[in-house]
Amino acid sequence: MPNKVILLDYDDTLVDFKSAERFAFFRLCELFQVDGNDEELGRFMTINQQHWEAFQQAKLSKEEVLSQRFEVYFDQHGLDVDGKEADEVFRAGLAIAPPQFREADIVTTLKQLAEQNELYIVTNGVGVTQRDRIVRTPFKDIVNDMFVSEDTGYQKPLPQFFDYIFERIGNDKRERSVIVGDSLTSDILGGENANLTSYWFNPNELENHTDIKPDYTITTLKQLL
């Protein structure tokens, strides 16, 4: 796959986001003196998902999501917390969480890909948090640049997210660009919306029960070579 522009998702493609989320959540629970365990983490993740879905449906603003998800969670424990403060603590935890790579040899794989291709990290999330997390990894010295949804004003899978990227790296590169990611609804649908070749990173060999069809499915990033 020589001379390609490879757009790489970050969370759960290059790194294990769940481990960072677990680290940040337990740190937050300790601060607010709540018993942090996997059951509580699951409860929070359900609330978190509900709030982000409301954001995607334009029922909540991003600021409301970031604060209210914690207000709702801690209310279940009888605690009245400042949601904005809780969000800042949580995102600070994400930023300092030790990165867990999805594959042991991922750095080598990316360096080999970078020898003949341009690499860009494209991720949804809060700009400062995601950049802080990425610069703590070797990826920052391998990729050409990184793009975070908050900075673009749009998020995957919206085509405007990709328009923003190509306006900056060159619209002439679109036809030789591919997107690699673990999320069918974010990365692969985004590729479809932006008319990019898509590679679904599916290491657990999950079944696809959606109408979203990736061009290729890979179980390891090394297969990109």
N, C-alpha and C positions, 0 to 999 in steps of 0.2 A: 504494500500500500504506500508507494513512494509519493513524496511531494503533496501530502494531504494536509489539510487544516483540521486538527482533531480537537473538538470541544469536549472536555471531560467534566462530568458531574463530580462533585466533591464528596458529599456525605453519602455513605453506604456504597460508594463506588471506589474512591481512593482510600477513605478512612471509614472506620466503624463509628457512625454517629451515636449509636445507642450507648456505647461505652462512655462517650463524652457527656451525653445527656444524663446517664446514671450518676457519674461523678458530680456534675453540677447540681443535680436534684438532691443528692444526699448531703452535699455541702450546705445547700439552702435549708434543708430540714434541720440540720444541726444548729444553724443560726437561729431559727425560729422555734427550736426545742420541740420538734415533732419527730416521732419515731420513724426514721427513714428506712424503708425496706422495699423489696421488689413488689409487694402487693400495693403499697402506697405509690410507688413509681408508676405502676400500671394504671392506677386510678387517675393520677395526674396526666398521664399520656392520653387517656380517653378524653379528659376535659380539654387538654391542649388541642387535640385533633378536632374536636367539636368547634372550638373557637376559630381555628384556621379555616375550617370549612365554611363557617359563617362569613369570614373575611372574603373567601373566594366567591361567595354569593352576594357580596356587597352589603351584608347585613351589619358588619362591624368594620371600623377602620383598623389599620394595622396597630395604631397606638392603643386602641381599646382591647385588641387581642392580647398584646404584650402584657398589659396590666391586669385585665379582668380574669385571665386564665388562672392567675395566682390568687386573686381575691376570691374566686369561686372555690378553688381547691382548699385554701386555708379556712374558709367559712365552714367547710364540713368538719373542721376540727375546733370550731367555736372561736377562731382567731380573726380579728379584724386587722388586716395588714395593709400597708401601703403597696398597692400592686406595682407601681412604678419602681419603688425601691426593691421589691422582690425580683422584678424582672432584671434590674441592673445587677443584682447579686448572682442571679442564675446565669446571665450571659457572661459575667466575669468568670464564673466557674467553667463555662464552655470554653472560654478562651485559654484557660490555664490547664485544662484537662489533658493528660498525657495522650498524644495521638496514637491510636491503634490502627495500623495499616491493614487493609483488607487482605493483602497478600504479602508474604514475607519478602519476596523479591521485587516488590512493586517499584522501588527506586531504580533498580537496574533496568526493568522493563521500560519505564518512562524515559530513561536516558537513551536507550536504544531507539525508541520511537522518535525522540527529539533529533536524532542524527540526520533524519531525512524528512522530518515533518515539523510543522508548527503546532505547538500545544498550547491550549488555553483552558483554564479552569472556569467553568460557568456554573454558578450555584445560586439557589434561592437563599434568602436569609437577610439578616441585618448586616449592613456593610462593615462596620467597625469590628463586630464579633467575628465574622467570617474571615476577614483579612488577618486579624490577630491570630486566628487558628491556623491559617494557611502559612503565614510567615514563620511559624514555629516548626515547620516541616521542611525537609529537603526539596519539596516540590517547587518552592519559590525560586530556586536556582535552576530549575529545569524548564518550567513553562515560560512562554513568551509574555503572558499577562494573565490577569484574573478579572472576572466580571461577576458582580454580586447584584442580585435583583433590586435591592433597595437603591443602589446607585443608578440603575438604569431607569427606574420608575415603573418597571414592569417585571413580571416573574414568569418563569417557565410554567406552562407551555405557550404563553402568548407570543405570537409572531413578532410583536414589537420589541420583546426582549432580544431577539436575534437581530432585528433590524438595527438596534442600538449597537450591538457588537460589530456588525459588518460595516456600519458607518465609520467605525474607528479603526478596524483592521484592514478594510478594503472590500468594497462590494464585489470586486472581481474574484474574491476568494470563495464566494458562496458556493459556486458550482463544484468546487473540489473539497468541500467541507463535510465532515461527518460529526455526529454527536454520539457519545458513549455514556450510558447511565443505567442505573438500576431501576428507575421509576418509569413504568409504562405511561402513567398519567401526566408526568412532568417532562421527563427527558425524551421519551419516544414519541409521545404526542406532540411535544415541542418540535422535534425534528420533522414530523409530518407537516405541522403547520408552517414551518419555515422552509419546506422543500429540501431537507437535508437527508442524506443517507444515515440510517440509525442502527446502532449496535446496542442491543439490550444486554446489559451485564446481569447475568442470572446464575450466580455460582451455586445456588441451592436447587437449581433446576425446577423452579416453580412452574405450575401450569398457568398459561395465559387464558383467563376467562373473560377477557375484554374484546372489544372490536378493534383495539389498537394493535396494529401489526408492525413489528420491527422488521427492518430489512434483513438483519442478521441477529443471531443470538449467540453470545459467548459465555462460557463458564469461568474463564480466567482472562485477565487483561493481557496476558502473554500471547493469547490467540490473535491479538491485533497485529503482532509482528508478522 
